[in-house]
Amino acid sequence: MDIKNELLYDFSLNMPRVLVSGRTGIIDNVKKIVFVSENSIVIDNGKRFTALNGQDLIITQIEDERVLVAGEIKSIEFYGALPADKG
């Protein structure tokens, strides 16, 4: 699969996609920003959550389903959403 088709496939699944280079991070498929602090940013990606942890984190740009983050990103964590209550 070439890179174009691979990217289109990733976006069609609505899965979190994170690109980090230096002191900049790009998070795609953003549905909601859940939590923002100097040390942590949590994003709702629909079926998953993405957490960026580090120092001096700041959201520099918000676009359609894309968030740009600046700061020292030390770790990235992915969480599944809780199952719906069926009781």
C-alpha positions as CSV (number, residue, x, y, z in Angstrom):
1,M,0.0,0.0,0.0
2,D,1.5,3.4,-0.9
3,I,1.7,6.2,1.6
4,K,-1.3,8.1,0.1
5,N,-3.6,5.1,0.4
6,E,-2.3,4.3,3.9
7,L,-3.1,7.8,5.1
8,L,-6.6,7.8,3.6
9,Y,-7.2,4.4,5.2
10,D,-6.1,5.7,8.7
11,F,-8.4,8.7,8.4
12,S,-11.4,6.7,7.2
13,L,-11.2,4.6,10.5
14,N,-11.5,7.7,12.7
15,M,-8.6,6.4,14.7
16,P,-6.3,8.7,16.6
17,R,-3.2,9.8,14.6
18,V,-0.3,11.6,16.3
19,L,2.7,13.1,14.6
20,V,5.5,14.5,16.7
21,S,8.6,16.3,15.6
22,G,10.8,18.3,17.9
23,R,8.6,20.4,20.2
24,T,5.5,20.2,18.0
25,G,2.7,17.6,17.9
26,I,-0.2,17.2,15.5
27,I,-3.2,15.2,16.6
28,D,-5.8,14.2,13.9
29,N,-9.3,12.9,14.1
30,V,-10.1,15.1,17.1
31,K,-13.7,15.2,18.3
32,K,-13.3,17.0,21.6
33,I,-10.6,18.5,23.8
34,V,-11.3,16.9,27.2
35,F,-8.5,18.3,29.4
36,V,-5.8,20.9,29.1
37,S,-3.0,21.7,31.6
38,E,0.6,22.7,31.4
39,N,1.6,19.1,31.8
40,S,-1.2,17.1,30.0
41,I,-3.6,17.4,27.1
42,V,-6.4,14.8,26.7
43,I,-8.2,14.5,23.4
44,D,-11.4,12.5,22.6
45,N,-11.0,10.8,19.2
46,G,-14.5,9.3,19.2
47,K,-13.9,5.7,20.1
48,R,-10.5,6.4,21.7
49,F,-8.7,9.0,23.9
50,T,-5.2,10.3,23.3
51,A,-3.2,11.9,26.1
52,L,0.0,13.9,25.6
53,N,2.1,14.4,28.7
54,G,5.1,16.7,29.1
55,Q,6.1,20.2,30.1
56,D,5.0,23.6,28.9
57,L,2.3,22.1,26.7
58,I,0.1,24.6,24.9
59,I,-2.5,24.2,22.1
60,T,-1.3,26.6,19.3
61,Q,-3.9,25.9,16.7
62,I,-7.3,24.2,16.4
63,E,-8.6,23.2,12.9
64,D,-11.3,20.8,11.6
65,E,-10.5,17.6,13.6
66,R,-6.9,18.7,14.0
67,V,-5.0,20.2,17.0
68,L,-1.4,21.4,17.0
69,V,0.4,21.3,20.3
70,A,3.7,22.9,21.2
71,G,6.0,22.1,24.2
72,E,8.2,19.3,25.4
73,I,6.2,16.1,24.7
74,K,7.5,13.3,26.9
75,S,4.9,10.6,26.4
76,I,1.8,9.7,24.4
77,E,-0.9,7.4,25.7
78,F,-3.9,5.9,24.0
79,Y,-7.0,4.7,25.9
80,G,-10.1,2.9,24.7
81,A,-13.5,4.4,25.5
82,L,-15.6,2.8,28.2
83,P,-18.3,0.5,27.0
84,A,-21.9,1.8,27.0
85,D,-23.9,1.0,30.1
86,K,-26.4,-1.8,29.1
87,G,-28.1,-2.1,32.5
